[in-house]
Amino acid sequence: LNMQAGDWSRCDFAEFTMSGTDISKSNADFARFSFAVLVGLLGSETSFRGAYFEGAIARRAVFNNADLTDASLIGADLQGASLYDAVLVNAKLDDAKFFNATLTLANLANANAPKASFNGADLTTADLRGASFDGASLKGAVLFEADLTGASFKDADLTGAVWGSVVGFDTADFAGARNAPSLHAVECQQKTKPCAPPVLVYG
């Protein structure tokens, strides 16, 4: 279904099946996609500001360069989704699944992602300033050159996470985190290949 370059702001697509739909380059601000099936949805360069995706299944969906500022993705399934250079400022990501998702260059400043899963996700050069990942799982996630300034990883599982040349490490909160990185993560400057530094257990 081609819905490209349309004005879908405030439309209600809750519980719709829209797999493979092309809604790219559109305005979908405050639209409702709660519990919709959005597998393979094409939403690049679309504005989803304040949109609702609670419980939506958006596996392998493409949101490259999309604006999801203030969007709610609570409990959404975005396994394998691509959110390259997407904006998720202040987004609600509680319990969302980002397994193996691409979030390279994504802006998650002040996003709230308690108990979300970013296992295997690529967060290279992502802006995580002020974001909360309390109780989240980031097993095997890549955070090379990410900005962690003021971010919180309390009680998060960071087993196998890949770090290197991160910014703001000393301002991030790793209290109670499993396999949190040591200061070596900040000092690692390998540009061609990220490194997995020794860990420091935080109590």
Disulfide bonds with the S-S distance in Angstrom:
Cys188-Cys195 2.21
